[in-house]
Amino acid sequence: MDWDEVETTAYGFLELIPDEFFKLTPREYHLMYEGFKHRERRKAHYIQYLIAPHVKRVPKLADILSFGDEKKVRKRVTIAERDEVMKELENKLLM
């Protein structure tokens, strides 16, 4: 996370004011954010439970959750692409 993302999360999701945010240690901030994500997952499970009898396909948790890190999609990489990236890294390190 970059600093803007950290502050956006603090003020948006965690609803902190700047004074509260700057008094937190990094560990406290991390634990608050993890607690927030835990509460959101609980809410998403509850939503799944409520709508399950009414739909043919229950949405996945990632489709219900409001924070981005649950929706990260990993790109499939071929062996040739992986090898090319590794060679580029080796060349940068050897320069």
Buried (B, 14 or more C-beta within 10 A) or exposed (E): EEEEEBBEBBBEBBEBEEEEBEEBEEEEBEEBBEEBBEEBBEEBEEBBEEEEEEEEEBEEBEEBBEBEEBEEEEEEEEEEEEEEEEEEEEEEEEE
